[in-house]
């Protein structure tokens, strides 16, 4: 069974995540835990990813693929 804990964390100057003190009692010492990191992306970053995705998709498009555009 897995338990999930959600909290805000900051990246410290030495590139570590800060964990609230209240959660340390939930973790066993020297035990590996699973961490999922969610980062809010700005609209500019989302647009850049969408552009890159489209660019990579069309990079694989060849003129011979145009035959599929005319299928009904």
C-alpha positions in Angstrom: 0.0 0.0 0.0 1.3 3.5 -0.8 0.3 6.7 1.0 0.4 10.0 -0.8 1.4 13.3 0.8 1.0 16.6 -1.0 2.9 19.7 0.1 4.7 22.7 -1.3 8.5 22.5 -1.4 11.3 24.8 -2.4 14.6 24.0 -4.1 17.4 24.9 -1.7 20.6 26.6 -3.0 22.4 23.2 -2.7 19.8 21.6 -5.1 17.7 19.7 -2.5 14.0 19.8 -1.9 12.8 21.1 1.4 10.3 18.7 3.1 8.0 20.0 5.9 9.2 18.9 9.4 5.7 17.5 10.1 6.3 14.8 7.4 9.6 13.5 8.6 7.8 11.4 11.2 6.0 9.6 8.4 9.3 8.5 6.7 11.4 5.6 8.0 15.1 6.4 8.2 17.2 5.1 5.3 14.1 4.0 3.4 13.7 4.9 -0.3 10.6 6.9 -1.0 8.9 7.6 -4.3 8.8 11.3 -5.3 6.7 12.9 -8.0 7.5 16.5 -8.9 4.9 18.8 -10.5 6.1 22.2 -11.7 3.8 25.0 -12.8 4.8 26.0 -16.3 4.3 29.5 -17.7 2.1 30.0 -20.8 5.3 30.7 -22.8 6.8 27.4 -21.9 3.6 25.5 -22.8 3.5 27.3 -26.1 7.2 26.4 -26.8 6.5 22.7 -26.0 3.4 22.8 -28.4 5.5 24.4 -31.1 8.3 21.8 -30.6 5.8 18.9 -30.7 4.2 20.2 -34.0 7.7 20.8 -35.5 8.8 17.3 -34.7 5.6 15.8 -36.0 5.9 17.6 -39.3 9.6 16.8 -39.6 8.5 13.2 -40.2 6.0 14.2 -42.9 7.0 13.5 -46.4 5.4 14.6 -49.7 4.5 11.0 -50.4 2.2 11.1 -47.3 -0.1 13.6 -49.1 -1.9 10.6 -50.7 -3.6 10.1 -47.3 -4.9 13.7 -47.3 -7.2 12.8 -50.2 -8.8 9.7 -48.7 -12.5 9.9 -47.8 
